[in-house]
Amino acid sequence: MHERSLVRTLIEQACEEQCSRKLGRIIEIQLDIGEFSGVDSTLFESAFSEMALAYWGRPVGLRVTNVPLTAQCESCKNEFPVQRFYFSCPNCKSGDVQLKNGEEIRLTNLVVERPLEFRGEV
Amino acid sequence: MSTDTVTVLRDIQAQKRAEAEAWRDAMSERGIFCVNLISSPGAGKTSILQAMARHWNGDVRMAVLVGDIATDRDAQRLASFMPVRQLTTGGACHLELSLVKQGWDDLNVTDLQFLIVENIGNLVCPASHDLGEHLRVVVLSVTEGDDKPGKYPKAFRTSHVCVINKMDLLPYVPFSLDAATDDAHRIRGDMPVMTMSAITGEGIPAWCDFLTAERQKWFGMSVR
């Protein structure tokens, strides 16, 4: 159970992006979570709602996209979905495979309030 | 209220991975080969370290950082063999690099060949944390059952070598060495599987030779 530590990292990095890009208030954080990232999406979401409320003092949304585990065979270059965590190529049966997707925990988008436009002096 | 969706595409673990890489490089420069031992509780990690120390008998300079949720019992078991520091997490189920760095500072040793990190007994979370090791070792004991690799795929996929311990108990438990090996190889096809008994010492010399060879592969034959 290291979801809380990852949520803390996510909040810190979302705030870094907000500050460095001078963005408005964060309304929603969008995140990719890989099937093989070692993170349980449900636990992550419940830790996030609690910690986001404590940090910002208001609810902030979280939208998680689960990314399936895929790999590429080093021998025949076949790309395939990894089923039941058996890391061998269904085409040539080689066990020499590299993971392509499914390990990531990636902050993809921030949904932020658009700053009010300056309309000039009335 | 109108909103904007701003694209970020930031790997939130990239910073920690870079820190681990920097630590690995720093240790490599000093010729210190770091090994991260992971297993379920009671697989025999501490006993393996005792057996290694007995086998090397002072000829190889090693130190240990041993993680547990509570108590310093493992550090006490190892203290007569080698420099050791207990890392107590107070509840956290895995070690992180920051704790390893603290332990390293407390160890206050130089001129090592091996720094072994004995992780918290847990086959889940430790698999997700790079401690800057050169070699990750997953230890499985025959009393746990031969079906464990498939049940903990990340622990086995992210490890470089699998050790099967407590081979002295093999006649008494329903454990198939072939089934465990096949299961491990479905997850990582190139994974060496080494058998041993920390209690009888069977397989320990081959294990120590393997570690020495792995260190030489990283650092070259000229390194002491």
Chai-1 contact restraints between the chains, C-beta under 6 A:
chainA,res_idxA,chainB,res_idxB,connection_type,confidence,min_distance_angstrom,max_distance_angstrom,comment,restraint_id
A,H2,B,C125,contact,1.0,0.0,6.0,A-B,restraint_1
A,T9,B,I12,contact,1.0,0.0,6.0,A-B,restraint_2
A,L10,B,I12,contact,1.0,0.0,6.0,A-B,restraint_3
A,Q13,B,I12,contact,1.0,0.0,6.0,A-B,restraint_4
A,E17,B,V8,contact,1.0,0.0,6.0,A-B,restraint_5
A,I27,B,T3,contact,1.0,0.0,6.0,A-B,restraint_6
A,G38,B,S128,contact,1.0,0.0,6.0,A-B,restraint_7
A,G38,B,K154,contact,1.0,0.0,6.0,A-B,restraint_8
A,F85,B,P153,contact,1.0,0.0,6.0,A-B,restraint_9
A,Y86,B,R186,contact,1.0,0.0,6.0,A-B,restraint_10
A,F87,B,I187,contact,1.0,0.0,6.0,A-B,restraint_11
A,G95,B,G189,contact,1.0,0.0,6.0,A-B,restraint_12
A,I105,B,I12,contact,1.0,0.0,6.0,A-B,restraint_13
A,I105,B,Q13,contact,1.0,0.0,6.0,A-B,restraint_14
A,R106,B,D11,contact,1.0,0.0,6.0,A-B,restraint_15
A,L107,B,V8,contact,1.0,0.0,6.0,A-B,restraint_16
A,L107,B,R10,contact,1.0,0.0,6.0,A-B,restraint_17
A,L107,B,I12,contact,1.0,0.0,6.0,A-B,restraint_18
A,T108,B,L9,contact,1.0,0.0,6.0,A-B,restraint_19
A,N109,B,T5,contact,1.0,0.0,6.0,A-B,restraint_20
A,N109,B,T7,contact,1.0,0.0,6.0,A-B,restraint_21
A,L110,B,V6,contact,1.0,0.0,6.0,A-B,restraint_22
A,L110,B,V8,contact,1.0,0.0,6.0,A-B,restraint_23
A,V111,B,T3,contact,1.0,0.0,6.0,A-B,restraint_24
A,V111,B,T5,contact,1.0,0.0,6.0,A-B,restraint_25
A,V112,B,D4,contact,1.0,0.0,6.0,A-B,restraint_26
A,E113,B,M1,contact,1.0,0.0,6.0,A-B,restraint_27
A,E113,B,T3,contact,1.0,0.0,6.0,A-B,restraint_28
A,R114,B,S2,contact,1.0,0.0,6.0,A-B,restraint_29
A,R114,B,T3,contact,1.0,0.0,6.0,A-B,restraint_30
A,R114,B,D4,contact,1.0,0.0,6.0,A-B,restraint_31
